[in-house]
Amino acid sequence: MQISHTSEASPDTAANEDFVIASERFAVVLDGATDSGLPNGCVHGVAWLAGRLGAQLAAVLVAEPELELRAALRQGILNTRALHAGCDLTNPNSPSATVAVARERDGMLDCLVLADAAVVLERRDGEVVELTDDRVDHLPAYDRESVSRLRNAEGGFWVAGAEPAAADRALTISLPLPEIRRFLLVSDGVSRLVERFGWGWRDVLDLVGKQGPAAAVRAVREAERAMPEGGFRGKRHDDATAAFGTA
């Protein structure tokens, strides 16, 4: 496979809390969850967690290439826990990240998402397949305390941080690699092209296929800058990361 990628911090922040890493066999994209401001029991920041977890997950994928992706993510979480065992890892607000993975294994393309990252694939017959986790979009409340209570809990949403069991709740698919023309992994800073700005996933795939992953980030920034004040919910800008692969 050929994989290219890009990651850019939000224009509003100095630190990029996204992380991307890739080889000829896999790509991994993480998006650190914005700190809620509640006590989290950890001396490390979100960017630290996203980078360490991404590196540990990649190391597992290299060392155990046949391991099922949920198991690989679980091991990556356990390995990351060991790097900051002195922190209070029982705190539900401990730093965390969304995860997207695509990995070639024995002629298959295995994909995983946890929380609001996305993997999008285009088959050679033209069908576009989306793997997205929208559980965070269906919470009963979004105040800080409710989100804290519903994080990594039944009836809530699951995200990769200090809780290994979250890996078991990741969504996965496996498709024959010869059937795949191209695929894209994105943080929600890029998927907002579809979710907020009305693009279709095929439009995004076509743009990235012609101009590379950085073109998707440029398109996001242009759309963000064009939004009128008060015409959107949440942050105007976000960290934006994309990894694009062809079989």
C-alpha positions, 0 to 999 in steps of 0.5 A: 500500500501507499500511504500519505498523511498530514496533520495541522494544529488549529490556527487558534492553538499552538499545540497539535493534539492530533497524531498520525503515524503510518508504515507501508502496512498501516495508518493510525490517526488519533485526535486528543479529546479537548480537556474539559477543565475538570480535575483529571488526576494526570500531570500530562496533557492531551497531546502527550497522551495522543502521541504516546498512545499512537506510538504504542499502538503502532509498536504493537501493530509492528510487533504483532501484525496478526493481532486483531485490532481491538486487541492491539488497541487494548495492548496499546492502552495498557502500554501507555498506562505504564508510562504514567502509572503514577497518575490517577488513571481511575479518573474518568477525565484522564486524557483520552483520544479518538482512534482510527486505524487501517491495517493490511493483513493477509490480503484483507484491510482491517479498519477500526474507529473509536469515538468520532474519528472516521475511516472511509473506503472506496471499493473498486466498483465505486461503492463508498463505505464509511466506518464512523462512531457517532455514539457521542452524538446521542448523549442525553446531555452535554454539560461537563459533568454529564459528559464526564459521567458518560465517558467510557460508560454504558449508555454513553460513549467510549474513547481511548485513554486509561481504560483498556475495556474501551478498546473492546467497544471499538467498531471494526470492519474487514474487507478484501484488499484487492476490492479497495481502490483507496481509503482515508482516515481523518480526525473530526477536524477534517470530517467536518467537511462532511458533517458541517460543510455539506461535502460528500465523502466521495468529494473528499476522496477525489480532492485528496486523491488528486491533491493529497491530504493537505488539500483537505485541510486547506478546504476545511480552513477555507470553509471555517473562515467563511462561517459567520459569527454565531452561525456554528456550534462549537469551535470555529477551528480544530486540529485537522489530520488525514491519512490517505492510502491506495492499495 
